[in-house]
Amino acid sequence: MPIGRNGLNPVVYMGDWHEMVSAKILSLFINSLFIFACYTISKLDKKE
């Protein structure tokens, strides 16, 4: 592939993009885990 207009190597750009997406997925995963934990705790509190 040719070098992009902004002068960055496409491989390096794709690597940065992959890291950014991984970070977003990781934060979403942590958020969903936190919500699930809070939901489970509230369920347990209601049972008692």
N, CA, C and O atoms as a Tripos MOL2 file, in Angstrom:
@<TRIPOS>MOLECULE
protein
  192   191    48     0     0
PROTEIN
NO_CHARGES

@<TRIPOS>ATOM
      1 N           0.8430   -1.2010    0.0000 N.3       1 MET1
      2 CA          0.0000    0.0000    0.0000 C.3       1 MET1
      3 C           0.8760    1.2480    0.0000 C.2       1 MET1
      4 O           1.9320    1.2640    0.6330 O.2       1 MET1
      5 N           0.4480    2.2940   -0.7050 N.am      2 PRO2
      6 CA          1.2130    3.5450   -0.7090 C.3       2 PRO2
      7 C           1.0730    4.2760    0.6200 C.2       2 PRO2
      8 O           0.1490    4.0290    1.3950 O.2       2 PRO2
      9 N           2.0140    5.1790    0.8590 N.am      3 ILE3
     10 CA          1.9580    5.9770    2.0900 C.3       3 ILE3
     11 C           0.7790    6.9490    1.9790 C.2       3 ILE3
     12 O           0.5580    7.5440    0.9250 O.2       3 ILE3
     13 N           0.0370    7.1020    3.0550 N.am      4 GLY4
     14 CA         -1.1590    7.9450    3.0490 C.3       4 GLY4
     15 C          -0.8450    9.4190    2.8630 C.2       4 GLY4
     16 O           0.3120    9.8310    2.9460 O.2       4 GLY4
     17 N          -1.8880   10.2190    2.6080 N.am      5 ARG5
     18 CA         -1.7240   11.6600    2.3820 C.3       5 ARG5
     19 C          -1.1060   12.3470    3.5930 C.2       5 ARG5
     20 O          -0.3150   13.2790    3.4450 O.2       5 ARG5
     21 N          -1.4650   11.8870    4.7930 N.am      6 ASN6
     22 CA         -0.9470   12.5400    5.9950 C.3       6 ASN6
     23 C           0.4960   12.1430    6.2710 C.2       6 ASN6
     24 O           1.0940   12.6340    7.2290 O.2       6 ASN6
     25 N           1.0750   11.2540    5.4430 N.am      7 GLY7
     26 CA          2.4800   10.8940    5.5710 C.3       7 GLY7
     27 C           2.7320    9.7600    6.5460 C.2       7 GLY7
     28 O           3.8800    9.3590    6.7370 O.2       7 GLY7
     29 N           1.6780    9.2300    7.1710 N.am      8 LEU8
     30 CA          1.8650    8.1160    8.1020 C.3       8 LEU8
     31 C           1.9100    6.8050    7.3380 C.2       8 LEU8
     32 O           1.2560    6.6550    6.3070 O.2       8 LEU8
     33 N           2.6700    5.8750    7.8380 N.am      9 ASN9
     34 CA          2.7130    4.5390    7.2460 C.3       9 ASN9
     35 C           1.3900    3.8500    7.5920 C.2       9 ASN9
     36 O           1.0280    3.8040    8.7680 O.2       9 ASN9
     37 N           0.6490    3.3060    6.6020 N.am     10 PRO10
     38 CA         -0.6510    2.6870    6.8770 C.3      10 PRO10
     39 C          -0.5730    1.5900    7.9350 C.2      10 PRO10
     40 O          -1.5060    1.4160    8.7190 O.2      10 PRO10
     41 N           0.5420    0.8460    7.9620 N.am     11 VAL11
     42 CA          0.6680   -0.2340    8.9450 C.3      11 VAL11
     43 C           0.6960    0.3380   10.3570 C.2      11 VAL11
     44 O           0.0480   -0.1880   11.2620 O.2      11 VAL11
     45 N           1.4490    1.4160   10.5360 N.am     12 VAL12
     46 CA          1.5230    2.0500   11.8560 C.3      12 VAL12
     47 C           0.1470    2.5960   12.2320 C.2      12 VAL12
     48 O          -0.2950    2.4550   13.3720 O.2      12 VAL12
     49 N          -0.5310    3.2260   11.2560 N.am     13 TYR13
     50 CA         -1.8540    3.7900   11.5160 C.3      13 TYR13
     51 C          -2.8270    2.6950   11.9300 C.2      13 TYR13
     52 O          -3.5880    2.8630   12.8830 O.2      13 TYR13
     53 N          -2.8010    1.5700   11.2110 N.am     14 MET14
     54 CA         -3.6930    0.4640   11.5490 C.3      14 MET14
     55 C          -3.3880   -0.0560   12.9470 C.2      14 MET14
     56 O          -4.3000   -0.4210   13.6890 O.2      14 MET14
     57 N          -2.0940   -0.0910   13.3130 N.am     15 GLY15
     58 CA         -1.7210   -0.5390   14.6560 C.3      15 GLY15
     59 C          -2.3110    0.3810   15.7130 C.2      15 GLY15
     60 O          -2.8580   -0.0890   16.7110 O.2      15 GLY15
     61 N          -2.2030    1.6980   15.4990 N.am     16 ASP16
     62 CA         -2.7560    2.6540   16.4540 C.3      16 ASP16
     63 C          -4.2730    2.4970   16.5340 C.2      16 ASP16
     64 O          -4.8530    2.5380   17.6190 O.2      16 ASP16
     65 N          -4.9110    2.3150   15.3720 N.am     17 TRP17
     66 CA         -6.3670    2.1530   15.3310 C.3      17 TRP17
     67 C          -6.7660    0.9110   16.1090 C.2      17 TRP17
     68 O          -7.7440    0.9290   16.8570 O.2      17 TRP17
     69 N          -6.0080   -0.1720   15.9350 N.am     18 HIS18
     70 CA         -6.3110   -1.4230   16.6330 C.3      18 HIS18
     71 C          -6.1750   -1.2250   18.1390 C.2      18 HIS18
     72 O          -6.9980   -1.7220   18.9070 O.2      18 HIS18
     73 N          -5.1400   -0.5010   18.5630 N.am     19 GLU19
     74 CA         -4.9610   -0.2450   19.9990 C.3      19 GLU19
     75 C          -6.1200    0.5720   20.5400 C.2      19 GLU19
     76 O          -6.6110    0.3030   21.6370 O.2      19 GLU19
     77 N          -6.5670    1.5800   19.7740 N.am     20 MET20
     78 CA         -7.6650    2.4290   20.2150 C.3      20 MET20
     79 C          -8.9400    1.6130   20.3650 C.2      20 MET20
     80 O          -9.6600    1.7580   21.3540 O.2      20 MET20
     81 N          -9.2250    0.7490   19.3810 N.am     21 VAL21
     82 CA        -10.4260   -0.0820   19.4380 C.3      21 VAL21
     83 C         -10.3350   -1.0480   20.6140 C.2      21 VAL21
     84 O         -11.3220   -1.2660   21.3160 O.2      21 VAL21
     85 N          -9.1620   -1.6250   20.8310 N.am     22 SER22
     86 CA         -8.9840   -2.5530   21.9480 C.3      22 SER22
     87 C          -9.2480   -1.8430   23.2700 C.2      22 SER22
     88 O          -9.8880   -2.4010   24.1610 O.2      22 SER22
     89 N          -8.7560   -0.6120   23.3970 N.am     23 ALA23
     90 CA         -8.9620    0.1510   24.6250 C.3      23 ALA23
     91 C         -10.4480    0.4420   24.8220 C.2      23 ALA23
     92 O         -10.9510    0.3610   25.9420 O.2      23 ALA23
     93 N         -11.1560    0.7840   23.7330 N.am     24 LYS24
     94 CA        -12.5930    1.0630   23.8370 C.3      24 LYS24
     95 C         -13.3500   -0.1860   24.2560 C.2      24 LYS24
     96 O         -14.2250   -0.1270   25.1190 O.2      24 LYS24
     97 N         -13.0110   -1.3320   23.6380 N.am     25 ILE25
     98 CA        -13.6900   -2.5790   23.9740 C.3      25 ILE25
     99 C         -13.4130   -2.9400   25.4290 C.2      25 ILE25
    100 O         -14.3070   -3.3960   26.1410 O.2      25 ILE25
    101 N         -12.1700   -2.7370   25.8690 N.am     26 LEU26
    102 CA        -11.7990   -3.0650   27.2460 C.3      26 LEU26
    103 C         -12.5910   -2.2050   28.2210 C.2      26 LEU26
    104 O         -13.0910   -2.7180   29.2220 O.2      26 LEU26
    105 N         -12.7190   -0.8960   27.9490 N.am     27 SER27
    106 CA        -13.4580   -0.0150   28.8460 C.3      27 SER27
    107 C         -14.9400   -0.3810   28.8540 C.2      27 SER27
    108 O         -15.5830   -0.3480   29.9030 O.2      27 SER27
    109 N         -15.4890   -0.7340   27.6780 N.am     28 LEU28
    110 CA        -16.8870   -1.1620   27.6180 C.3      28 LEU28
    111 C         -17.0830   -2.4380   28.4230 C.2      28 LEU28
    112 O         -18.0720   -2.5790   29.1420 O.2      28 LEU28
    113 N         -16.1300   -3.3770   28.3020 N.am     29 PHE29
    114 CA        -16.2050   -4.6450   29.0240 C.3      29 PHE29
    115 C         -16.1760   -4.4030   30.5280 C.2      29 PHE29
    116 O         -16.9380   -5.0190   31.2720 O.2      29 PHE29
    117 N         -15.2860   -3.4970   30.9810 N.am     30 ILE30
    118 CA        -15.1850   -3.1880   32.4100 C.3      30 ILE30
    119 C         -16.4760   -2.5220   32.8840 C.2      30 ILE30
    120 O         -16.9700   -2.8280   33.9690 O.2      30 ILE30
    121 N         -17.0210   -1.6170   32.0780 N.am     31 ASN31
    122 CA        -18.2720   -0.9500   32.4420 C.3      31 ASN31
    123 C         -19.4030   -1.9550   32.5890 C.2      31 ASN31
    124 O         -20.1640   -1.8950   33.5540 O.2      31 ASN31
    125 N         -19.5230   -2.8850   31.6320 N.am     32 SER32
    126 CA        -20.6000   -3.8730   31.6900 C.3      32 SER32
    127 C         -20.4080   -4.7980   32.8900 C.2      32 SER32
    128 O         -21.3830   -5.1910   33.5300 O.2      32 SER32
    129 N         -19.1600   -5.1470   33.1970 N.am     33 LEU33
    130 CA        -18.8950   -5.9830   34.3770 C.3      33 LEU33
    131 C         -19.3270   -5.2490   35.6370 C.2      33 LEU33
    132 O         -19.9430   -5.8450   36.5200 O.2      33 LEU33
    133 N         -19.0120   -3.9650   35.7300 N.am     34 PHE34
    134 CA        -19.3650   -3.1620   36.9010 C.3      34 PHE34
    135 C         -20.8860   -3.0910   37.0580 C.2      34 PHE34
    136 O         -21.4120   -3.2500   38.1600 O.2      34 PHE34
    137 N         -21.5920   -2.8490   35.9340 N.am     35 ILE35
    138 CA        -23.0550   -2.7780   35.9630 C.3      35 ILE35
    139 C         -23.6330   -4.1250   36.3810 C.2      35 ILE35
    140 O         -24.5680   -4.1830   37.1800 O.2      35 ILE35
    141 N         -23.0750   -5.2110   35.8370 N.am     36 PHE36
    142 CA        -23.5560   -6.5510   36.1740 C.3      36 PHE36
    143 C         -23.3430   -6.8340   37.6580 C.2      36 PHE36
    144 O         -24.2060   -7.4210   38.3110 O.2      36 PHE36
    145 N         -22.1980   -6.4190   38.1890 N.am     37 ALA37
    146 CA        -21.9030   -6.6350   39.6060 C.3      37 ALA37
    147 C         -22.8960   -5.8600   40.4740 C.2      37 ALA37
    148 O         -23.4230   -6.4010   41.4460 O.2      37 ALA37
    149 N         -23.1510   -4.6040   40.1290 N.am     38 CYS38
    150 CA        -24.1090   -3.7960   40.8910 C.3      38 CYS38
    151 C         -25.4960   -4.4180   40.8210 C.2      38 CYS38
    152 O         -26.2040   -4.4700   41.8270 O.2      38 CYS38
    153 N         -25.8920   -4.8910   39.6390 N.am     39 TYR39
    154 CA        -27.1980   -5.5220   39.4560 C.3      39 TYR39
    155 C         -27.3110   -6.7720   40.3190 C.2      39 TYR39
    156 O         -28.3310   -6.9830   40.9760 O.2      39 TYR39
    157 N         -26.2650   -7.6040   40.3220 N.am     40 THR40
    158 CA        -26.2740   -8.8310   41.1150 C.3      40 THR40
    159 C         -26.3580   -8.5110   42.6010 C.2      40 THR40
    160 O         -27.0970   -9.1650   43.3380 O.2      40 THR40
    161 N         -25.6000   -7.5030   43.0470 N.am     41 ILE41
    162 CA        -25.6120   -7.1280   44.4660 C.3      41 ILE41
    163 C         -27.0020   -6.6420   44.8610 C.2      41 ILE41
    164 O         -27.4930   -6.9890   45.9350 O.2      41 ILE41
    165 N         -27.6420   -5.8440   44.0110 N.am     42 SER42
    166 CA        -28.9770   -5.3390   44.3350 C.3      42 SER42
    167 C         -29.9780   -6.4910   44.3820 C.2      42 SER42
    168 O         -30.8860   -6.4920   45.2140 O.2      42 SER42
    169 N         -29.8170   -7.4730   43.4910 N.am     43 LYS43
    170 CA        -30.6920   -8.6460   43.5020 C.3      43 LYS43
    171 C         -30.5240   -9.4040   44.8160 C.2      43 LYS43
    172 O         -31.5110   -9.8020   45.4350 O.2      43 LYS43
    173 N         -29.2780   -9.6030   45.2410 N.am     44 LEU44
    174 CA        -29.0120  -10.3300   46.4860 C.3      44 LEU44
    175 C         -29.5700   -9.5580   47.6750 C.2      44 LEU44
    176 O         -30.1080  -10.1580   48.6050 O.2      44 LEU44
    177 N         -29.4460   -8.2380   47.6530 N.am     45 ASP45
    178 CA        -29.9640   -7.4270   48.7540 C.3      45 ASP45
    179 C         -31.4830   -7.5450   48.8370 C.2      45 ASP45
    180 O         -32.0410   -7.5750   49.9340 O.2      45 ASP45
    181 N         -32.1560   -7.6120   47.6930 N.am     46 LYS46
    182 CA        -33.6170   -7.7140   47.6940 C.3      46 LYS46
    183 C         -34.0740   -9.0650   48.2360 C.2      46 LYS46
    184 O         -35.1190   -9.1530   48.8820 O.2      46 LYS46
    185 N         -33.2990  -10.1180   47.9780 N.am     47 LYS47
    186 CA        -33.6900  -11.4520   48.4400 C.3      47 LYS47
    187 C         -33.6810  -11.5370   49.9640 C.2      47 LYS47
    188 O         -34.5380  -12.1950   50.5530 O.2      47 LYS47
    189 N         -32.7190  -10.8750   50.6020 N.am     48 GLU48
    190 CA        -32.6000  -10.9920   52.0600 C.3      48 GLU48
    191 C         -33.6940  -10.2240   52.7890 C.2      48 GLU48
    192 O         -33.7330  -10.2240   54.0190 O.2      48 GLU48
@<TRIPOS>BOND
     1     1     2 1
     2     2     3 1
     3     3     4 2
     4     3     5 am
     5     5     6 1
     6     6     7 1
     7     7     8 2
     8     7     9 am
     9     9    10 1
    10    10    11 1
    11    11    12 2
    12    11    13 am
    13    13    14 1
    14    14    15 1
    15    15    16 2
    16    15    17 am
    17    17    18 1
    18    18    19 1
    19    19    20 2
    20    19    21 am
    21    21    22 1
    22    22    23 1
    23    23    24 2
    24    23    25 am
    25    25    26 1
    26    26    27 1
    27    27    28 2
    28    27    29 am
    29    29    30 1
    30    30    31 1
    31    31    32 2
    32    31    33 am
    33    33    34 1
    34    34    35 1
    35    35    36 2
    36    35    37 am
    37    37    38 1
    38    38    39 1
    39    39    40 2
    40    39    41 am
    41    41    42 1
    42    42    43 1
    43    43    44 2
    44    43    45 am
    45    45    46 1
    46    46    47 1
    47    47    48 2
    48    47    49 am
    49    49    50 1
    50    50    51 1
    51    51    52 2
    52    51    53 am
    53    53    54 1
    54    54    55 1
    55    55    56 2
    56    55    57 am
    57    57    58 1
    58    58    59 1
    59    59    60 2
    60    59    61 am
    61    61    62 1
    62    62    63 1
    63    63    64 2
    64    63    65 am
    65    65    66 1
    66    66    67 1
    67    67    68 2
    68    67    69 am
    69    69    70 1
    70    70    71 1
    71    71    72 2
    72    71    73 am
    73    73    74 1
    74    74    75 1
    75    75    76 2
    76    75    77 am
    77    77    78 1
    78    78    79 1
    79    79    80 2
    80    79    81 am
    81    81    82 1
    82    82    83 1
    83    83    84 2
    84    83    85 am
    85    85    86 1
    86    86    87 1
    87    87    88 2
    88    87    89 am
    89    89    90 1
    90    90    91 1
    91    91    92 2
    92    91    93 am
    93    93    94 1
    94    94    95 1
    95    95    96 2
    96    95    97 am
    97    97    98 1
    98    98    99 1
    99    99   100 2
   100    99   101 am
   101   101   102 1
   102   102   103 1
   103   103   104 2
   104   103   105 am
   105   105   106 1
   106   106   107 1
   107   107   108 2
   108   107   109 am
   109   109   110 1
   110   110   111 1
   111   111   112 2
   112   111   113 am
   113   113   114 1
   114   114   115 1
   115   115   116 2
   116   115   117 am
   117   117   118 1
   118   118   119 1
   119   119   120 2
   120   119   121 am
   121   121   122 1
   122   122   123 1
   123   123   124 2
   124   123   125 am
   125   125   126 1
   126   126   127 1
   127   127   128 2
   128   127   129 am
   129   129   130 1
   130   130   131 1
   131   131   132 2
   132   131   133 am
   133   133   134 1
   134   134   135 1
   135   135   136 2
   136   135   137 am
   137   137   138 1
   138   138   139 1
   139   139   140 2
   140   139   141 am
   141   141   142 1
   142   142   143 1
   143   143   144 2
   144   143   145 am
   145   145   146 1
   146   146   147 1
   147   147   148 2
   148   147   149 am
   149   149   150 1
   150   150   151 1
   151   151   152 2
   152   151   153 am
   153   153   154 1
   154   154   155 1
   155   155   156 2
   156   155   157 am
   157   157   158 1
   158   158   159 1
   159   159   160 2
   160   159   161 am
   161   161   162 1
   162   162   163 1
   163   163   164 2
   164   163   165 am
   165   165   166 1
   166   166   167 1
   167   167   168 2
   168   167   169 am
   169   169   170 1
   170   170   171 1
   171   171   172 2
   172   171   173 am
   173   173   174 1
   174   174   175 1
   175   175   176 2
   176   175   177 am
   177   177   178 1
   178   178   179 1
   179   179   180 2
   180   179   181 am
   181   181   182 1
   182   182   183 1
   183   183   184 2
   184   183   185 am
   185   185   186 1
   186   186   187 1
   187   187   188 2
   188   187   189 am
   189   189   190 1
   190   190   191 1
   191   191   192 2
@<TRIPOS>SUBSTRUCTURE
     1 MET1         2 RESIDUE 1 A MET
     2 PRO2         6 RESIDUE 1 A PRO
     3 ILE3        10 RESIDUE 1 A ILE
     4 GLY4        14 RESIDUE 1 A GLY
     5 ARG5        18 RESIDUE 1 A ARG
     6 ASN6        22 RESIDUE 1 A ASN
     7 GLY7        26 RESIDUE 1 A GLY
     8 LEU8        30 RESIDUE 1 A LEU
     9 ASN9        34 RESIDUE 1 A ASN
    10 PRO10       38 RESIDUE 1 A PRO
    11 VAL11       42 RESIDUE 1 A VAL
    12 VAL12       46 RESIDUE 1 A VAL
    13 TYR13       50 RESIDUE 1 A TYR
    14 MET14       54 RESIDUE 1 A MET
    15 GLY15       58 RESIDUE 1 A GLY
    16 ASP16       62 RESIDUE 1 A ASP
    17 TRP17       66 RESIDUE 1 A TRP
    18 HIS18       70 RESIDUE 1 A HIS
    19 GLU19       74 RESIDUE 1 A GLU
    20 MET20       78 RESIDUE 1 A MET
    21 VAL21       82 RESIDUE 1 A VAL
    22 SER22       86 RESIDUE 1 A SER
    23 ALA23       90 RESIDUE 1 A ALA
    24 LYS24       94 RESIDUE 1 A LYS
    25 ILE25       98 RESIDUE 1 A ILE
    26 LEU26      102 RESIDUE 1 A LEU
    27 SER27      106 RESIDUE 1 A SER
    28 LEU28      110 RESIDUE 1 A LEU
    29 PHE29      114 RESIDUE 1 A PHE
    30 ILE30      118 RESIDUE 1 A ILE
    31 ASN31      122 RESIDUE 1 A ASN
    32 SER32      126 RESIDUE 1 A SER
    33 LEU33      130 RESIDUE 1 A LEU
    34 PHE34      134 RESIDUE 1 A PHE
    35 ILE35      138 RESIDUE 1 A ILE
    36 PHE36      142 RESIDUE 1 A PHE
    37 ALA37      146 RESIDUE 1 A ALA
    38 CYS38      150 RESIDUE 1 A CYS
    39 TYR39      154 RESIDUE 1 A TYR
    40 THR40      158 RESIDUE 1 A THR
    41 ILE41      162 RESIDUE 1 A ILE
    42 SER42      166 RESIDUE 1 A SER
    43 LYS43      170 RESIDUE 1 A LYS
    44 LEU44      174 RESIDUE 1 A LEU
    45 ASP45      178 RESIDUE 1 A ASP
    46 LYS46      182 RESIDUE 1 A LYS
    47 LYS47      186 RESIDUE 1 A LYS
    48 GLU48      190 RESIDUE 1 A GLU
